[in-house]
Amino acid sequence: MNVLTENFSLYGEGFLGTIRLTVYASVLALVVGVVMAGFRVAPVRALRAIGTGWVTVLRNTPLTLLFFAMLLGLPRFGVALSFEVFAVLALGCYTSAFICEAVRSGINTVPLGQGEASRSLGMTFGQTLGTVILPQAFRTVIPPIGSTLIALAKNSAIAGSFSVVELLSTYKTLNENGYSVIWSFIWIALGYLILTLAISALFHLMEKRWGVAR
């Protein structure tokens, strides 16, 4: 117990760092994922190729390798950003591939007649997707998106190995100060548990309010 009470500020700083990474990366993943899902179902072959390539590459690339590419590779090309921003980019881009597939599966549940009716009214593909298809698809993809963002929160632990302040990175300082390894990890695990349960509760409420009735 003294590991927590004597290092509460350290744990707090790490916990807030994990929350920042999770929130910023989630926003990036959702925006890019929805855009790529639109590309995947677009009538333009070039857009479909971009969406397919994005998903194929990122889903089959280890997240740790993507971190190395972002944090160690991009600076060699003159991209000067903080390690935290690089970590957000790595987490957000990686997770966007999974968000894309979740949204695309939701789009496929919308009857084809909905799109055909919209086009018959003179609506463009973008208008049809944004005002007709996605609002209906959203109701079916709440649970998978919630699960994906929970995975993102846990994946943020990798950032601690790249000098980013987050919850797991507190272990280094605690270990150097001679605290119990077991208790250090117990409190770190509890922090992740609190965060993932909060995300789960949020998406449970969203599903209860907007999800498809079972």
N, C-alpha and C positions, 0 to 999 in steps of 0.2 A: 504493500500500500504506500510506503514511503517513496517509492519510485515516482508515483503520480503526484503526491503532495509536495515533494521537494523539486519537482520539475514541471509543475503545472503550466507555467508560461511557455516552456519548450514544447510541451504537448499541444498547447493551445495554438501556438504559431504553426506547428506542423499540420494540425487539423484544419486551420483556416487556409493553409496552402493547398491542401487536398481539395477543399471545397472550391477554391478559386479555379484550380485545374479542371475539376469536374464540371463546373458551371460554364466556363468559357469554352472548353472543348465540346460540351454538349450542344451549346448554341451553334458552334461551327459545324459539328457533325449533322445536326438537324437541317441547317440551311443547305449545306453542300449535298447531303443525302437526298433531300427532296428535289433539288435541282437535277441531280444525276438520275433520279427515278423518272423525272420528266423526260430527260434525254433518252432513257432506256425505252420509253414507249412512244417517242416522237416519230412522226412520219418521215423525217429527214434522216437518210441513212448515215450521214456523217455524225449527227448527234447521237444516234444509237451506237455507233462505233466508239465514240468518246465515253459514253456511259458504260458500255460493256468493258472497255479497256480499263477504266478507272476501278470498277468492281473486281475484275479479274486480277489485276496487279496487287491491289491493296489487301484483298481477302487472302491472297496466297503469299503475302510477305510477312514474316515474323515481326511483331510489334517492336521487339528490341532492335532489330535491324533497321527499322524505320526511324527509331530514335537516333541510332548512330548516324544515319543518313542526314537527318535534320540538324542535330546538334553539333556534329563534327564535320559533315560534308558541306552544308550550305555556307558556313563561314569561309571556306576555301574559295568560294566564288564571290566573295565580297558582301555577302548578306550578313549584316551586323544587327542581331537582335538578342534580347536577353534569353537565357536558358529556359526561363519559364514560358516565354512566347514560343520558342522552338518546341517545347514539350506540348503546349496546347495545339500547335499545328500537327504534330505527330499523332497525338491522341484523337484530335478532331477528324483528320483525314482518314485515319485507319477506321474509326468507328463509322464514318459516313458511308463506307461501302456496305456495312451491315444495315444501316438505316435505309439506304437506297433499296436494298432487296426486300426489306420489310414493307416499305411504302409501295414498291412495285407489286408485291403480292396483294396488297390492299387494293391497288388500282385494278388488278385483275378480277377482283370480286364484284366490281361494279358492272352491272349489265351493259352489254354493248349498245343496247338501244338508247341508253342515256347519252352517249357520245354522238350517236347518229342523229338523235333529236336535236342536240345542241347545234350540230353542223347544219342541219336543215333550217335552223333559225338564223344562219349566217354568222355564227360565232367562230372565231379563230381557234386553232388548237390550244393556244395559251389561255384564252378565255374559258374554253371548255374544261381544260385541266384545272384551272384555278378556282372556278366558280361552281362547277358541277361534279367533276370526278374526285378531286382531292377531299372536299368536305365529306363526301360519302365514304371514301377510303379511310379517312382519319379514324372513323368509329371502329374499324376492324383492326387497326394496327397499334392501338394504344398498348395492349399487353406486350407484344414483341419489342416495341420501342422502349418500354420501361425496362425490360430485361436487358436490352442492349446498353442502356445508359447505366444500369447497375454494374454491368461488366466493365464499362468505361471507368467508373469510379474505382473499381478494384485494380484495373490496369494502370491507373495513375501512379501506383506504387513504383513502377519502373522509373519514373522521373527522378526519384530519390537517388538513383545510382548515377545521375548526370548533374549533380550539384544543384538540383532544384529543391527548394524547401517544401517538403510535404510530410505527411504523417510517418511514413516508414523511415524517412531520413533521420528522424530523431534517434533511431537506434544507434547510429554511429556515435553521437555525443554521449548517450547513456552508457554505451559499452566502454568508451574511453574513461568515463568517470567511475567505472567499477560497479555499476548497478547490476542486479540480477537479470540475466538474459531472459529467463522465463517470464518474470513479471513485466519486463520491458515490452515483450511481444504480446503479452495478455492485454495490456492497456492500448497498444497499437491496434490489435485486432478488435478491441471494443470500439475504438474510434471508427474503424471501417464499418463495423456492424451498425452503429448509430446512423452513419451516412447512408448505407444501402437500405436500411429499414425506412428511413425518411423518404428516399426516392420511391421505394415500393409502396409506401402509404399514399404518396402523392398520385401515383399512377392508378392505384386502386380507386381513389376518389374520382379521378378522371374517367376511369372505365365505368364506374357506377353511374356517373352523370351523363356521359356521352357515348359509352360503348354500346355495342349491339346487344339487345336483349336476348337472353338464353332461355 
